[in-house]
C-alpha cells in the first residue's frame, strides 16, 4: 500500500530548521574561492567537490584539545588512498589572495598522470569537516585551520575559532602534516613508488615555502624521510636573510635591471636606523619579537637556529623568477617600463601612488595574477632587498651564494603569473622529472 503523502512542515518549524538544513552547503563557496573562471576554462568542475579533502593536524603543542583540527586541501587523490602509479607529489601554495582553487586547477592542468597534485588553503574562514569534504560525517566535530590575519606567509599561528584553541598549530605545521602524510603513504605501501614531494610556492606562497624550507626539519632533512623533499620558489615579495647584511645600493636601482642582474656586494645598511625592523623575522633572523608563531619558539636557542641555517644551505631549494615581474607602482622615483608589461590593458590596479598611467591604463605590479590590486610590498624592509620582485629574487640568490649555498635558479617568460610559472620548461624539469 502506498504511504500517505508527507504533511508540510509548519512555517515556524521550517524557519527553525532552515539553518540546519542548509548548513552543509551555506559555507561553499567562501569568498576567497568564489572565482571559478580558471577552473572552468580548464574544463575542471569549478565546485571541486571530488577534490576537496583534508589532512589531520596533530596536537603538537599539547593544548589538550579533544576535538580534531584539519587543514582544508584540494588533492587529485585523498592522501589516504592507495595508488602504485604515483611517483611524484606536487604541492601548490597559493598567493596573498588565497585562491587555492585556481592554483590547484592550474597545477592539475600542468601535471602528468603520475603526479599527485595538492593545494592547501590558508583561508580566512573556518568550516566544519562536513562543509569541506563531501560525504563526511556531519557529527564529526573537527574544525578547519584558518587565518583571519595575514601571518600565514611567515609560519604564523592559526586563528582561534569558536571551538579551536589559540596557538594550536601554524601554517608551517600544515606543510609538515602534508609531507608526513605523503611519507606515510610511501612507508605504508599505499603509494609504494612515491619518490619525491615538491613544495611549490608562488608570490606570498613563495614567502611561506622559502621560510618553511629554512625552519622545517622535514624540508631541510634534519629528520630523515622515505621520500625526497624539494622546494621550488617563485616571485616572492621578500625573503629571510641569514645575516644582518643587505644588498648594496648599487644592487637595488629603482628600475628593471634585467634577468642578468647579479649582486656580489652586501653590507649592513648605512641607514638601518631608519628601518629598525629590517632584520627582524620575517625579513631576517632576529627572532626576539616573534610572538605569533609557536613553531618558531625552539629557534630562540641559538644552536637550533644555527643548525637550521646550515641544513637549509645544503638542502634542495630552487628559485624561478618571472622575467617581466619588474613593476613597482608605489615607490617614488621607480622607473616602470613604458609598455604593456607594467600597463596591461583592461586593468585598473590600485593603490597606485607613483606609477601613473600609460595611454589611460594605470600601473599594475601584480598582473596577471590580479588586474585590480597592486600587491608588491614597498615597506622599507622589502625595499632594502630590491626594488622589484625579479631584482629581489636575484639579489637573494647572490646572498645565498655568498653564504655558501650552491643554489639553482632560472627564469620563466612572464610577469606575476603562477600559470606561466607552472607551464615553464624549468618548472616541468624540476618538479615533474
N, C-alpha and C positions, 0 to 999 in steps of 0.2 A: 504494500500500500504506500502511495506517495506521501512523504512527510508534508505536514501543513506548512504554508509559507511563513517565513520568519517575520515577526512583527517589527515594525520600525522602532528604533530607539527613541525614547522621549527626547525632545530637543535639549533640555538641560543636561541630561546624562550624556548626550552626544558631545556637547560642548566640553564637559568634564573629561571625556575620554579622548578627545581630538589630539591633545598634545602627546598622549601615549601612543596613539595610532600612527602619528606622523613622525615620531621622534627618530625612527631609524633612517628616514630619508631627509629630514629637515636640515641636517648638517651639510649634505652634499649638494652642490659643490661649495666649498669655502671660497671666500673672495680670491685668495692667492692662487687658487687652482681653477678659477672660473673661465679663463681664456682657453678655449678649445680649438682655436684655429690651427695651431701647429699640428696637433694630433689628427684632426680631421683631414688636413692637407696631405698627411702621410698615410691616409686610409687606415688609421688606427682608431678604434672605438673611443671617442673622447671621454666617455664615462669611466673608462679604465677599470671597470668593476672586477674583471677577471685578473687584473694585475695588482690590485690593492691588497697588500698583505702586511705582515708585521714582524718585528723581531723583539723578543723579550729583553728587557733591561734589568740586569741583576741589581740587588740592593748592595752595591759595592761599599757604600759609605755607612752601612749599618744604621739606617734610620728606623729599622724595625717596623716598616710599613707592611701591613698584612695583605693589602690588595696589590695586584700586579700593575706594572708600568710597561708600556710598549712604545717602540718607535714606529710611526707610520712610514711605510716604504712602498714604492712600486717595484715589482720584480717580475721578470719574464717567467720565473718559476718560483714557487714557495721555497724558502731556504731549507725547509724540512723535507723536500721531495727527493726522490731518487732518480738519477739520470746519468748514465755512464757516458753519454756523448759530450757532456760539458767538460771542457778542458781549461777554459778561462772564465773569470768573472770580472766584470767591469762596473765600478760604482761611480755614478754620475752625480756630482754635488752641485746643486743649483746656486744661482747668484742671489743678490740682495732682494730681488722681487719674490723669492721663494716659490717660483713657478716650477716646482719639481715635476709636474705632469709634462710640461714642454721639454724639459731636459730628458726625461725618460723616453718620450716619443722620439726625439732626435737621436738619442743613444740607441734605442731599439732599431731605428731605421739604418743606423750606420754599422750595426754589429753582425758578424757572420753567425751561422746557426749553432756553432759550438760554444758561443759566449753567453753566459748568464748575465743579464743586464739588471742592475738595481739602481734606484734613485731614492734616497731618503728625503723626507720632507721635514725641514726645520721651520715649521709653520708657526703662526701666531694665534692659532685656535686649538683648543683641546677637544677631544672627542672620545667617546666610548669605543671599545673594540667592535661592537656590533654596528656602529655607524661607519666604521672604516672598512671592515672586512665583511664581504657578502657571505651570509650564512653563518656568521659567528654567533655563538650562544648569547642571547640577549640578557641572560642573567650574569654573564661574566662582568665583574666589576673593574677590570683593567681599564686604565685611562692612558691617553697618549702623552708623550712628551710635547712641549710647546714652548715658544719663546716670545713673550709679549714685549720684550725689548731686544734690540739688535746687538746681542753679545754672543750669539752662537758662532759668529765668524772667528772668534778667538778661543773657542772651547768653553764658553760660558755656561753657568748653571742654567738648567731648565727652570721655567717659571713654576712656582707653586700654584696648583689649581684648587678647586673646591675640595678635592679629596686627596690629592697627592701632596706630600710634604715638601717643604723648602729644602733645597740642596740635595735632592735625591740623586740626580745624575747631571751630566753635561753633554754638550754636543760631541766632544771627544769620545765620551763613553759610547755614544751611538755608533760612531765609526768602528770603535773597538768591538762592539757587540756584533756588527755585521761581519767583520773579518773573522771573529771567533766562531760565528755560526757557519760560515763557509769552511773554515778549518775543520769544524766538527763534521760537516758533510763529507769531507775527504777522509778523515780518520775513521768514521763510522762505516765507510764503504758505500754510502748513498751516492756520492759523486766521486768514485774512485780515481777518475782520471783528471780531476781538477789540479792544475799545476800552479796557477798564479792568480792573485787578486790584485787588480789595479784600481786605485782611487784616483778619479779624475776630477779636479776642482777647477771651476771657471769663475772669474770675477770674485765675488765675495766667497764663493766656493773654493777658489784658489787660495784665499786667505786662510780659510778653515783647513784645507788639505795640507798646505805647506806648514802650518803651525802644528797640526796633528802629527805630521811626519817628523817633526823635531821632538815632540814630547811623548808620543806613544811608544811604548816598548815593543808593540807589535809592528808598528811602522818601521822603526829603526832596528828591529830584530835583536833587541836586547833580550827578548823572550823568543825562544825557538818555536816555529810553527811547522806544520807539514806542507804548507803552501808558501810559495814566494810572494812577497808583497812589494808592489811598486807604486809610486805616487807620481802623477803627471799633473803639472800645474800650468794654468794659462791665464794671463791678463789680470792678475791681482792688482788692487789699488795700493797695497803696501805689503811689506814683508818683515819678518823678525830678523834684525841684525844681531850678529853673535858677539859683537864688541861695541864699544861706545863711539867708534868712528862712523862717518858717513861719507858719501861721495864728495869729492872736491867740487867747488862751484863750477869748474870747467866741465864737469860731467852732468850738470843739471841745467843746461841752457834752456831758455824759455821758448823752445821751438822743437819741431820734429828733427831729431838728429840721426834718424835712419836706422836701418837694420844692421849696419856695420858699426854702430856706436859701441865703443868699449870704454871702460873706466878702470884705471890702474892706480889712481891716487885717492887715498882715503885718509881722513883725519878727524879729530874731534872738532865739531863745528865751532868756528870762532864766535858765532852769535848764539851759542847754545843757551845762554841765559835768557834769551828772548823766546825760547821754545823749551821750557823746562821739562816737558813730558816726552821729549823726542826719544829718550832711551828707555822709557817705561814700557812694559808689556801692554799693548800688542806690537809695538814698534821695535823694542829692544828687550834685553834680558834683565832689566831692573824689575824684579817681581815684588818689591816692597809694598806697592799699592794695589796689588792684585787681590781683590776680595770677592770677585764674582765668578770664580771657578774653583770648586773644591778639588778638581783634578790636579790643579797646579800646586796644591799645598805641599806635597813631598819635595818639590823643587826649591823650597826655601833652604833645604840642605844643599850647600854649595857643591858637595861631592856628587850628589844626584844630578844636579844641573850640568856639571862638567861631563859626567858620563853620558848624559843625553845628547849634549852637543857633539861629543866625539863620535857617538854612534850615528847621529844624523849626517855628519860629514862623510861617513863611509857608506851610507845607505843608498838605495836606488830611488833617487828623486830626480825628475827630469822636468824641463820647462819648455813650453812652446808659447810664442807671443804673436799676436796679430800684427802684421806689418803696417796696417793702417790704424791701429789703436793708438792714435797720436794726438788726439784733440783735447783741448782744455778750455772750457768756456767760462771759468770763474776765477782765473788768476790774472791779475792786472799785468799787462805787458807781454802776455803769451802771444806768440805769432802763429795763429792757426793757418793751415793750408787753405788758400782761397780757391777751394774746389768742392765738389760733392762729397769728398772724404769727410769734411767737418760740417758741411752744409747740405745734407741729403734732402732732396725734395720730398714734399708731402709729410714733413715732420714739423713739430713745434715743441722744442725742448726748453725746459726751464728747471732751475733758475739759470739765467744767462747774463751775469753781471758784466762780463768783459768780452764775450765772444762776438757780439754784434750779429750782423746778418749779411748774407750774400744773395743778391737778386731776390730779396724778400724772404729768404729762408734763414731761420735762426740757427746759431751754432748748436751742434749736438755732439756730446762727447761719449755717449754710451750706445751709439747706433751700430748695428740694427737690433741689439737686444731690447732697446726701447726707443721709440720715436717721440717720446714725450718728456723724458726725465734726463737731466744731466747729473750723473751719479759719481763722477770721478772725485775722489777725496782731494780737497785743496787746503787742508789744515797744514800747519807748519811742520808737523811731524812727517806727513806724507811728502811734502814738497822738498824736504831735506833728502829724500830718496830719489827724487827726479821730478820732472815737470809733466810727464805723461806716462801712461801705463807701459808702453814699449820701452821707453827710456828707463823707467824704474826697474823693469824686469832685467834689462841688460846690465844696469848698474849692480843689481843684486847678484847676477852671475859673476861679475868682477869681484864682488865681496866674498862670495863663496870660494872662488878660486884662490883669492888671497889668504883665506882661512885654511886652505889645503884640500878642498874638495875637488874631485875630478868630475864635475857636473856636466851632464849632457843637456844641450839646449838647441832650439831652432825656431823657425817662424812658419806661420801659415799665411796664406793670402786672405786678407780681410781685416775688418775693424773689430769692434767689440761683439763678436759673433760666435756663440757657442756651437751652432750647427756647422760653421766653416771649420772650427777647431776640430770637431769630431770627424769631419769628412777629409781632413788633410792627410797627405801621404805619411807625414811623420807620426801623427796620431795612430793611423792604421798600422804602421810598422811597430810602434812601441806598445800598443795596447792589444792588438789582435794577432800578433805573430810571436 
